[in-house]
């Protein structure tokens, strides 16, 4: 996943995402997402906020599709803003 064009500095940098699926107690699955390659600075903080929202939606849609079935992209699932992560 590329960083959005409104962040030209961080967009040039490479990052690595690691997604780990772990068996959780009670028979569920814990999904842990780690992104490597972050730097410091105001623009990087803005990118972090952007992806914090984006990954929340992506992971909620993953959980939804696993529990409910394929997402209808004509009317995609939209998680509530205050739903737990």
Backbone as a chain_set.jsonl record, in Angstrom:
{"seq": "XXXXXXXXXXXXXXXXXXXXXXXXXXXXXXXXXXXXXXXXXXXXXXXXXXXXXXXXXXXXXXXXXXXXXXXXXXXXXXXXXXXXX", "coords": {"N": [[0.857, -1.174, 0.0], [0.652, 2.104, -0.928], [1.721, 5.279, 0.308], [-0.477, 8.092, 0.532], [-0.763, 10.612, -2.12], [-0.833, 13.228, -1.12], [1.118, 13.406, 0.735], [4.058, 13.964, 0.033], [6.798, 13.649, 0.892], [6.946, 11.349, 2.787], [5.8, 9.555, 0.966], [7.76, 8.816, -0.824], [9.333, 7.086, 0.571], [10.02, 3.684, 1.502], [8.061, 1.081, 2.943], [7.23, -1.607, 5.164], [4.796, -4.036, 5.698], [3.54, -6.166, 8.148], [1.434, -8.795, 8.729], [-0.032, -10.68, 11.142], [-1.619, -13.636, 12.072], [-3.075, -14.952, 14.854], [-4.019, -17.586, 17.053], [-6.652, -17.026, 19.187], [-7.772, -16.969, 22.605], [-10.735, -18.77, 23.376], [-11.382, -19.545, 20.854], [-11.271, -17.7, 18.79], [-9.651, -15.453, 16.437], [-6.764, -13.532, 16.574], [-5.695, -10.653, 15.033], [-2.789, -9.145, 14.155], [-1.239, -6.216, 13.206], [1.625, -4.798, 11.901], [3.538, -2.062, 10.966], [6.494, -1.269, 9.402], [9.232, 1.016, 9.127], [8.795, 3.665, 9.735], [9.288, 7.171, 10.158], [10.257, 10.211, 11.888], [8.506, 13.309, 12.516], [6.371, 16.057, 11.488], [4.895, 15.654, 9.075], [4.999, 12.883, 8.905], [3.538, 12.208, 11.157], [1.004, 13.025, 10.331], [0.592, 11.214, 8.239], [0.525, 8.885, 9.735], [-1.885, 9.258, 11.185], [-3.674, 9.226, 9.033], [-3.376, 6.536, 8.088], [-4.09, 5.192, 10.398], [-6.851, 5.542, 10.516], [-7.48, 4.387, 8.008], [-6.498, 1.67, 8.147], [-8.048, 0.767, 10.254], [-10.565, 0.646, 9.048], [-10.009, -1.19, 6.951], [-9.281, -3.549, 8.382], [-11.616, -3.963, 9.849], [-13.377, -4.492, 7.765], [-12.246, -6.844, 6.833], [-12.756, -8.582, 9.024], [-15.55, -8.473, 8.948], [-16.101, -9.615, 6.419], [-15.137, -12.195, 6.799], [-16.828, -13.163, 8.793], [-19.389, -12.759, 7.729], [-19.475, -12.941, 4.942], [-18.667, -12.331, 1.432], [-17.914, -8.9, 0.626], [-20.169, -6.513, -0.581], [-19.305, -4.499, -2.995], [-20.648, -2.491, -4.228], [-22.152, -1.411, -2.291], [-20.476, -1.039, 0.172], [-19.472, -2.438, 3.355], [-19.388, -0.322, 6.138], [-17.626, 0.41, 8.869], [-18.65, 1.442, 12.163], [-17.676, 4.613, 13.486], [-16.954, 4.676, 16.166], [-16.455, 2.085, 16.842], [-14.93, -0.695, 18.532], [-11.406, -1.385, 18.237]], "CA": [[0.0, 0.0, 0.0], [1.43, 3.334, -1.002], [1.239, 6.43, 1.068], [-1.241, 8.964, -0.371], [0.024, 11.659, -2.785], [-0.778, 14.491, -0.371], [2.283, 13.322, 1.629], [5.137, 13.675, -0.911], [8.018, 13.165, 1.542], [6.785, 9.952, 3.183], [5.409, 8.718, -0.169], [8.983, 8.334, -1.472], [9.959, 6.082, 1.433], [9.483, 2.323, 1.471], [7.602, 0.548, 4.23], [6.925, -3.031, 5.149], [3.681, -4.383, 6.562], [3.521, -7.554, 8.598], [0.137, -9.155, 9.275], [0.109, -11.955, 11.835], [-2.871, -14.212, 12.557], [-2.803, -15.789, 16.02], [-5.188, -18.191, 17.678], [-7.02, -16.325, 20.413], [-8.537, -17.794, 23.534], [-12.152, -18.787, 23.038], [-11.57, -20.0, 19.491], [-11.208, -16.63, 17.799], [-8.362, -15.154, 15.827], [-6.221, -12.203, 16.823], [-4.942, -10.164, 13.886], [-1.855, -8.108, 14.59], [-0.666, -5.529, 12.057], [2.795, -3.988, 12.235], [4.131, -1.391, 9.81], [7.888, -0.907, 9.665], [9.788, 2.032, 8.239], [8.309, 5.0, 10.104], [10.247, 8.216, 10.523], [9.68, 11.225, 12.765], [8.216, 14.603, 11.915], [4.966, 16.453, 11.383], [4.258, 14.994, 7.934], [4.865, 11.469, 9.258], [2.414, 12.119, 12.097], [-0.214, 13.125, 9.521], [0.46, 9.93, 7.538], [0.102, 7.91, 10.748], [-3.32, 9.472, 11.437], [-4.37, 8.751, 7.837], [-3.407, 5.08, 8.073], [-4.826, 4.714, 11.57], [-8.246, 5.447, 10.061], [-7.592, 3.458, 6.877], [-6.336, 0.287, 8.591], [-9.22, 0.426, 11.064], [-11.602, 0.251, 8.098], [-9.584, -2.415, 6.252], [-9.36, -4.702, 9.284], [-13.041, -4.189, 10.154], [-13.965, -5.149, 6.593], [-11.754, -8.221, 6.83], [-13.545, -9.307, 10.027], [-16.919, -8.552, 8.449], [-16.179, -10.574, 5.316], [-14.922, -13.54, 7.34], [-17.994, -13.592, 9.572], [-20.646, -12.582, 7.01], [-19.333, -13.323, 3.542], [-18.047, -11.293, 0.601], [-18.415, -7.532, 0.706], [-20.823, -5.96, -1.765], [-18.57, -3.252, -3.213], [-21.598, -1.457, -4.648], [-22.627, -0.861, -1.019], [-19.543, -1.696, 1.093], [-19.604, -2.329, 4.811], [-18.691, 0.823, 6.728], [-17.645, 0.256, 10.335], [-18.975, 2.639, 12.959], [-16.481, 5.364, 13.876], [-16.565, 4.425, 17.558], [-16.358, 0.644, 17.086], [-13.648, -1.065, 19.115], [-10.399, -1.881, 17.288]], "C": [[0.9, 1.234, 0.0], [0.853, 4.392, -0.078], [0.559, 7.384, 0.087], [-0.395, 10.107, -0.943], [0.083, 12.982, -2.035], [0.381, 14.518, 0.637], [3.521, 12.994, 0.781], [6.418, 13.143, -0.28], [7.909, 11.7, 1.929], [6.432, 9.025, 2.014], [6.624, 8.111, -0.863], [9.643, 7.189, -0.698], [9.283, 4.718, 1.287], [9.083, 1.9, 2.876], [7.334, -0.933, 4.05], [5.799, -3.279, 6.139], [3.765, -5.858, 6.893], [2.154, -7.794, 9.234], [0.278, -10.556, 9.845], [-1.261, -12.385, 12.339], [-2.521, -15.189, 13.674], [-4.103, -16.375, 16.55], [-5.443, -17.477, 19.008], [-7.783, -17.271, 21.329], [-10.013, -17.701, 23.165], [-12.414, -19.135, 21.584], [-11.531, -18.926, 18.431], [-9.821, -16.484, 17.221], [-7.991, -13.721, 16.142], [-5.401, -11.816, 15.6], [-4.08, -9.014, 14.372], [-1.188, -7.529, 13.342], [0.483, -4.65, 12.54], [3.303, -3.36, 10.945], [5.512, -0.907, 10.203], [8.338, 0.166, 8.681], [9.341, 3.445, 8.55], [9.456, 5.92, 10.471], [9.535, 9.204, 11.45], [9.403, 12.505, 11.99], [6.721, 14.808, 11.737], [4.243, 15.731, 10.238], [4.05, 13.498, 8.218], [3.732, 11.258, 10.256], [1.083, 12.169, 11.342], [-0.463, 11.82, 8.761], [-0.015, 8.859, 8.515], [-1.393, 8.041, 11.017], [-4.151, 8.963, 10.25], [-4.495, 7.223, 7.863], [-4.087, 4.486, 9.3], [-6.301, 4.561, 11.217], [-8.401, 4.388, 8.972], [-7.487, 2.0, 7.327], [-7.48, -0.146, 9.491], [-10.349, -0.057, 10.161], [-11.246, -1.06, 7.411], [-9.746, -3.64, 7.148], [-10.804, -4.999, 9.696], [-13.733, -4.875, 8.983], [-13.482, -6.587, 6.462], [-12.57, -9.067, 7.802], [-14.982, -9.506, 9.548], [-17.028, -9.621, 7.363], [-15.956, -12.001, 5.781], [-16.179, -14.033, 8.047], [-19.298, -13.587, 8.769], [-20.593, -13.088, 5.572], [-18.757, -12.17, 2.752], [-18.721, -9.929, 0.756], [-19.02, -7.138, -0.635], [-20.187, -4.588, -2.003], [-19.432, -2.156, -3.813], [-22.15, -0.725, -3.42], [-21.762, -1.454, 0.093], [-19.86, -1.453, 2.561], [-18.777, -1.144, 5.289], [-18.761, 0.678, 8.249], [-17.997, 1.574, 11.017], [-17.677, 3.295, 13.418], [-16.028, 5.025, 15.286], [-16.51, 2.929, 17.88], [-15.0, 0.311, 17.667], [-12.704, -1.603, 18.036], [-10.147, -3.348, 17.478]], "O": [[1.794, 1.37, 0.835], [-0.33, 4.388, 0.261], [0.973, 7.477, -1.068], [0.581, 10.524, -0.32], [0.976, 13.787, -2.296], [0.601, 15.526, 1.309], [3.989, 11.855, 0.807], [7.066, 12.269, -0.858], [8.695, 10.88, 1.453], [6.733, 7.832, 2.065], [6.537, 7.021, -1.429], [10.42, 6.419, -1.262], [8.094, 4.639, 0.978], [9.691, 2.311, 3.864], [7.226, -1.437, 2.932], [5.834, -2.798, 7.272], [4.029, -6.692, 6.026], [1.76, -7.087, 10.162], [0.653, -11.495, 9.143], [-1.979, -11.598, 12.957], [-1.763, -16.136, 13.466], [-5.153, -15.736, 16.498], [-4.545, -17.35, 19.84], [-8.369, -18.254, 20.875], [-10.477, -16.663, 22.695], [-13.55, -19.033, 21.122], [-11.745, -19.228, 17.256], [-8.93, -17.292, 17.485], [-8.804, -12.808, 15.994], [-4.516, -12.56, 15.179], [-4.578, -8.037, 14.93], [-0.64, -8.267, 12.523], [0.328, -3.859, 13.471], [3.478, -4.053, 9.943], [5.68, -0.221, 11.211], [7.876, 0.21, 7.541], [9.491, 4.337, 7.715], [10.466, 5.489, 11.026], [8.353, 9.043, 11.753], [9.995, 12.75, 10.938], [5.924, 13.873, 11.822], [3.121, 15.256, 10.408], [3.039, 12.922, 7.815], [3.041, 10.241, 10.204], [0.148, 11.442, 11.676], [-1.605, 11.372, 8.655], [-0.854, 8.026, 8.172], [-2.097, 7.033, 11.073], [-5.2, 8.347, 10.439], [-5.587, 6.682, 7.683], [-4.608, 3.373, 9.233], [-6.929, 3.566, 11.578], [-9.337, 3.589, 9.003], [-8.309, 1.176, 6.927], [-7.847, -1.321, 9.49], [-11.014, -1.047, 10.466], [-12.09, -1.949, 7.3], [-10.289, -4.656, 6.716], [-11.171, -6.161, 9.871], [-14.582, -5.743, 9.186], [-14.237, -7.456, 6.026], [-13.027, -10.153, 7.444], [-15.558, -10.579, 9.724], [-17.946, -10.44, 7.388], [-16.531, -12.929, 5.212], [-16.551, -15.198, 7.911], [-20.22, -14.335, 9.095], [-21.583, -13.609, 5.059], [-18.396, -11.141, 3.324], [-19.926, -9.828, 0.983], [-18.445, -7.403, -1.691], [-20.494, -3.628, -1.296], [-18.997, -1.007, -3.9], [-22.561, 0.432, -3.507], [-22.241, -2.276, 0.875], [-20.425, -0.429, 2.948], [-17.621, -0.979, 4.902], [-19.832, 0.809, 8.841], [-17.689, 2.658, 10.524], [-16.695, 2.609, 13.705], [-14.833, 5.08, 15.576], [-16.516, 2.545, 19.05], [-14.011, 0.963, 17.332], [-13.142, -2.199, 17.052], [-9.33, -3.932, 16.766]]}, "num_chains": 1, "name": "protein.A"}
